């Protein structure tokens, strides 16, 4: 059982930066794959970035080179640093914790979401 709480969203201008934080409860944080997803109005939720339990990151093509995901297992926390923000980055950003068994996803835990709005 995991509880996830996001913070750090807000309104920024194009080209600006923002850092999202996800704080997790539970005793097995270090074994979860952690990720950030976003959902724009009228669109499906999409993966933005993820980091494995071993610290290996991967990113959506649209954010590669601009966003950075990192985890601090000692603090049960995962971050998403967003630079050079664009209008199309606007959406609700959700923290995700994924339980794997034999490399197969068994269960996903989700936070409540944090709004990010990029507007001039």
C-alpha angles and dihedrals in degrees: 000000000000135000119200127195122188127203140166103066124133147120119314137167123245110281092027130120137235136176123214122202128201118195116197133199125208138073101261103056093129094064097053127095104233126206149166122229129181136202124200121200110284094006136100123259111267136193114255102174140339137189125202126228086259093054100257111145131204131184141198112257090243093062103032110127093017105060130052127195121200137168134209107200093186089061098035088236138131125194137200116201110197121195133176091021119203134200090255091060089072115118147089110299118212128197114225133197116193126198114210130195117187089346092304121117110245103172141358127212119199137199124222094258137246124236119236116187122185110193141146 
